[in-house]
Amino acid sequence: MKFKAEINVMPHKALLDPQGKAISKSMTNIGLPEITGVRMGKHIHLEVEAESEEAAKAKVEEACQKLLTNQITEYYEFTLAQAELEA
């Protein structure tokens, strides 16, 4: 079976986020001072072939831990859904 994963990777809340801080500061410059507290991360979409949902979750976890995130500075969350059959 094929599954689709949507992964969000963000800097740990306790760490400074220079990109987010720069974006927050720029919001004031473009006339949007009410937008604050920006945190910059990344969104990853992938497909995984697996025998079951549990096996697919394990593969996505492994990919996140070994390649897609820096566990020292980032955390991740993901959703997993069975891919729709193509017509």
CORPE-V760617 format. One record per residue. N is the residue number from 0. RES is the residue in three letters. PHI is phi in whole degrees, -180 to 180 (* if undefined). NEAR is the number of other C-alpha atoms within 10 Angstrom. D_CENTER is the distance of its C-alpha to the mean C-alpha in Angstrom with 2 decimals. Layout:
n:N res:RES phi:PHI near:NEAR d_center:D_CENTER
n:N res:RES phi:PHI near:NEAR d_center:D_CENTER
//
This chain:
n:0 res:MET phi:* near:13 d_center:23.07
n:1 res:LYS phi:-108 near:16 d_center:20.03
n:2 res:PHE phi:-123 near:19 d_center:16.70
n:3 res:LYS phi:-113 near:18 d_center:13.60
n:4 res:ALA phi:-116 near:19 d_center:10.12
n:5 res:GLU phi:-117 near:15 d_center:7.17
n:6 res:ILE phi:-115 near:19 d_center:3.96
n:7 res:ASN phi:-111 near:16 d_center:1.29
n:8 res:VAL phi:-117 near:19 d_center:3.10
n:9 res:MET phi:-134 near:19 d_center:6.28
n:10 res:PRO phi:-68 near:21 d_center:9.91
n:11 res:HIS phi:-55 near:15 d_center:12.12
n:12 res:LYS phi:-60 near:11 d_center:14.11
n:13 res:ALA phi:-77 near:7 d_center:17.30
n:14 res:LEU phi:-96 near:9 d_center:16.59
n:15 res:LEU phi:-68 near:12 d_center:17.57
n:16 res:ASP phi:-126 near:17 d_center:15.21
n:17 res:PRO phi:-59 near:12 d_center:17.67
n:18 res:GLN phi:-66 near:13 d_center:15.71
n:19 res:GLY phi:-62 near:17 d_center:15.06
n:20 res:LYS phi:-64 near:16 d_center:18.71
n:21 res:ALA phi:-64 near:13 d_center:20.00
n:22 res:ILE phi:-66 near:17 d_center:18.40
n:23 res:SER phi:-58 near:19 d_center:19.84
n:24 res:LYS phi:-64 near:17 d_center:23.15
n:25 res:SER phi:-68 near:15 d_center:23.20
n:26 res:MET phi:-59 near:16 d_center:22.87
n:27 res:THR phi:-63 near:13 d_center:26.32
n:28 res:ASN phi:-64 near:10 d_center:27.66
n:29 res:ILE phi:-102 near:8 d_center:26.88
n:30 res:GLY phi:87 near:9 d_center:28.37
n:31 res:LEU phi:-125 near:12 d_center:25.43
n:32 res:PRO phi:-67 near:12 d_center:26.16
n:33 res:GLU phi:-77 near:9 d_center:24.94
n:34 res:ILE phi:-94 near:13 d_center:21.25
n:35 res:THR phi:-138 near:15 d_center:20.30
n:36 res:GLY phi:65 near:12 d_center:17.75
n:37 res:VAL phi:-70 near:16 d_center:15.04
n:38 res:ARG phi:-122 near:18 d_center:11.98
n:39 res:MET phi:-101 near:15 d_center:10.21
n:40 res:GLY phi:-139 near:15 d_center:6.68
n:41 res:LYS phi:-141 near:12 d_center:5.00
n:42 res:HIS phi:-120 near:12 d_center:4.05
n:43 res:ILE phi:-125 near:11 d_center:5.75
n:44 res:HIS phi:-114 near:11 d_center:8.66
n:45 res:LEU phi:-147 near:11 d_center:11.24
n:46 res:GLU phi:-117 near:16 d_center:14.51
n:47 res:VAL phi:-137 near:19 d_center:16.26
n:48 res:GLU phi:-94 near:15 d_center:19.96
n:49 res:ALA phi:-154 near:15 d_center:21.06
n:50 res:GLU phi:-74 near:11 d_center:24.12
n:51 res:SER phi:-151 near:13 d_center:22.47
n:52 res:GLU phi:-64 near:17 d_center:19.38
n:53 res:GLU phi:-62 near:11 d_center:19.69
n:54 res:ALA phi:-66 near:13 d_center:19.94
n:55 res:ALA phi:-64 near:23 d_center:16.87
n:56 res:LYS phi:-59 near:19 d_center:14.83
n:57 res:ALA phi:-63 near:13 d_center:16.49
n:58 res:LYS phi:-67 near:15 d_center:15.64
n:59 res:VAL phi:-66 near:23 d_center:11.87
n:60 res:GLU phi:-56 near:15 d_center:12.22
n:61 res:GLU phi:-63 near:12 d_center:14.43
n:62 res:ALA phi:-62 near:12 d_center:12.31
n:63 res:CYS phi:-64 near:19 d_center:9.45
n:64 res:GLN phi:-73 near:14 d_center:12.40
n:65 res:LYS phi:-93 near:11 d_center:14.54
n:66 res:LEU phi:-137 near:9 d_center:12.73
n:67 res:LEU phi:-82 near:17 d_center:9.02
n:68 res:THR phi:-132 near:18 d_center:8.90
n:69 res:ASN phi:-101 near:15 d_center:11.89
n:70 res:GLN phi:-64 near:14 d_center:12.66
n:71 res:ILE phi:-73 near:8 d_center:15.23
n:72 res:THR phi:-112 near:13 d_center:13.23
n:73 res:GLU phi:-131 near:15 d_center:9.59
n:74 res:TYR phi:-126 near:17 d_center:8.29
n:75 res:TYR phi:-139 near:20 d_center:5.64
n:76 res:GLU phi:-139 near:12 d_center:6.22
n:77 res:PHE phi:-147 near:16 d_center:6.94
n:78 res:THR phi:-117 near:12 d_center:9.87
n:79 res:LEU phi:-133 near:18 d_center:12.55
n:80 res:ALA phi:-141 near:14 d_center:15.53
n:81 res:GLN phi:-68 near:16 d_center:18.58
n:82 res:ALA phi:-71 near:14 d_center:18.87
n:83 res:GLU phi:-75 near:10 d_center:21.79
n:84 res:LEU phi:-70 near:7 d_center:24.84
n:85 res:GLU phi:-80 near:4 d_center:25.68
n:86 res:ALA phi:-82 near:3 d_center:29.07
//
